[in-house]
Amino acid sequence: DSYGMRLSVLWQASDTLTGHFKLYTAESDSLGDLPYGIGYNPGQTNVLGIPTRLSLVDGRELSEDEIESDSGNRYFTATDGFSMTWTLDWGDWTFTSITGYDEADYRLNPFDCDGTILDLCAIKYDSRSESFNQDFRVAYTGDNFHFVGGIYFGTEKVVTQNTPDFFG
């Protein structure tokens, strides 16, 4: 399941001042792909010597369209944010301010990294981020001269907690 929404408003505050505002949100909660264990050792076995293309449930050979897994991967992403742009025209000069803020979540729980029905390897990924950006610009347009300059500041905080699970 997923959704995304955005609201955008353009406001002509005066003949010389314009504001552009955007709010957005999005979320996706979907099933992920599963690893396809081919076995890199003799007899298509994994590091424990277990054949990866034989069913550990009933002993038959798995077709190329089948996989056995001890867990299904679930991907989750979400983001919320806004941006705001102000533009002031003053004769040959244009002053612009752009501000942005975002929050995001990402989870992959769990990721079956061994590609078998055995509980050998799974990793849970979990991260959250928050960012803020500010840009100030000035532009000049004359008959024979054009100029653009500005300053920018950005900060981002990312907190990640990955949880590996080896051998159950």
C-alpha positions in Angstrom: 0.0 0.0 0.0 1.3 3.5 -0.8 0.1 7.0 -1.1 1.5 10.5 -1.7 -0.1 13.9 -1.4 1.1 17.4 -2.1 -0.4 20.8 -1.7 1.1 23.7 -3.5 0.1 27.4 -3.2 1.4 30.3 -5.2 0.7 33.7 -3.6 1.3 37.0 -5.4 1.5 39.1 -2.3 2.2 42.3 -4.3 3.6 43.4 -7.7 7.1 42.7 -6.4 6.7 39.9 -3.8 5.7 36.3 -4.6 5.5 33.3 -2.2 5.4 29.6 -3.2 4.5 27.1 -0.5 4.5 23.3 -0.7 3.5 20.7 1.8 3.9 17.0 1.1 3.6 13.6 2.6 4.1 10.1 1.3 4.1 6.5 2.6 4.8 3.1 1.1 4.4 -0.2 3.0 5.1 -3.0 0.5 6.5 -6.5 0.3 10.1 -6.8 -0.8 11.9 -9.3 -2.9 13.4 -12.4 -1.4 17.0 -13.6 -2.0 17.4 -16.4 -4.4 20.0 -18.8 -3.0 22.0 -20.4 -5.7 24.7 -21.9 -3.6 28.3 -20.9 -4.4 29.9 -24.0 -3.1 30.2 -27.5 -4.8 26.7 -29.0 -5.3 25.0 -25.6 -5.0 25.4 -25.7 -1.3 25.7 -22.8 1.2 28.5 -22.3 3.6 27.1 -25.0 5.9 27.0 -27.5 3.1 23.2 -27.4 2.8 21.9 -27.6 -0.8 20.1 -24.3 -1.6 18.0 -25.6 -4.5 16.5 -28.6 -2.7 13.4 -28.0 -0.6 14.1 -28.4 3.1 10.4 -29.0 3.6 9.9 -32.0 1.3 13.3 -32.7 -0.3 12.3 -32.0 -3.9 14.3 -29.8 -6.2 13.0 -26.2 -6.3 12.0 -24.8 -9.7 13.6 -21.5 -10.9 10.3 -19.8 -9.8 10.4 -21.1 -6.3 12.2 -20.1 -3.1 12.0 -21.1 0.5 12.5 -18.4 3.1 12.0 -18.2 6.8 10.8 -14.6 6.6 9.2 -12.2 4.1 10.8 -8.8 3.6 8.7 -5.8 4.3 9.8 -2.3 3.0 8.4 0.8 4.7 9.2 4.4 3.8 7.5 7.6 4.8 8.3 11.2 4.4 6.8 14.6 5.3 8.0 18.0 4.6 7.5 21.5 3.3 9.3 24.1 1.2 8.8 27.8 1.1 10.1 30.2 -1.6 9.9 34.0 -1.4 10.9 36.2 -4.3 11.2 39.9 -4.1 11.8 41.9 -7.3 13.3 45.4 -6.8 14.2 47.1 -10.1 17.1 45.2 -11.7 17.6 43.1 -8.5 15.8 39.9 -7.4 16.1 38.6 -3.9 15.2 34.9 -3.3 14.8 32.9 0.0 14.2 29.1 -0.2 13.5 27.2 3.0 13.0 23.4 3.2 12.4 20.9 5.9 12.0 17.1 5.7 11.4 14.1 8.0 11.7 10.5 6.7 11.5 6.9 8.0 12.9 3.8 6.4 12.5 0.3 7.6 13.3 -3.1 6.0 12.1 -5.7 8.5 13.4 -8.3 8.3 15.7 -8.9 5.3 16.3 -12.7 4.8 19.9 -12.5 3.7 20.7 -16.3 3.4 18.0 -17.2 0.9 16.9 -20.4 2.7 14.1 -21.5 5.0 16.8 -21.8 7.7 17.1 -19.0 10.2 20.8 -18.3 9.4 20.8 -14.6 8.5 18.3 -11.8 8.8 18.9 -8.1 9.2 16.5 -5.4 10.3 17.2 -1.9 8.9 15.7 1.1 10.6 16.6 4.7 10.1 15.1 8.1 10.6 16.2 11.4 9.2 15.5 15.1 9.6 16.9 17.8 7.4 16.7 21.6 7.1 18.0 23.7 4.2 18.1 27.5 3.7 19.2 29.3 0.6 19.5 33.1 0.1 20.2 34.4 -3.4 20.5 37.8 -5.0 20.5 38.3 -8.7 21.2 41.4 -10.8 20.2 41.8 -14.4 21.5 44.9 -16.2 22.0 45.8 -19.9 25.5 44.3 -20.2 26.0 42.6 -16.8 24.3 39.7 -15.0 25.1 38.5 -11.5 23.9 35.7 -9.2 25.3 35.1 -5.7 24.1 33.7 -2.5 24.7 31.7 0.6 23.4 28.2 1.6 23.0 26.4 4.9 21.9 22.8 5.3 21.8 20.3 8.2 20.8 16.7 8.3 20.5 14.2 11.1 20.2 10.5 10.4 19.7 7.9 13.1 20.2 4.3 12.0 19.8 1.2 14.0 20.5 -2.0 12.0 19.9 -5.3 13.9 21.7 -8.3 12.4 20.5 -11.8 13.4 22.9 -14.6 12.6 22.0 -18.2 13.3 18.7 -17.5 14.9 
